[in-house]
């Protein structure tokens, strides 16, 4: 892990943690369950792994998101991804 961060995450898991942190509908609690990282740990990890501008954009983005915390989520949000995410799309013929 870069820049002196003391959070322990295996190299092969790092990109997945960062990806989950960027996803709007993946709550911090899901990351905690999968990788045993608190919200504070995730913030420290993102600060150490992202460029300064990218970190600022990420913080601005997640700070106002109710979907990043299970307790603040509307009851209508039942899953951690949107309905069109992870679906195979066929190519259109021209």
Order of alpha helices (4+ residues) and beta strands (2+ residues): alpha-alpha-alpha-alpha
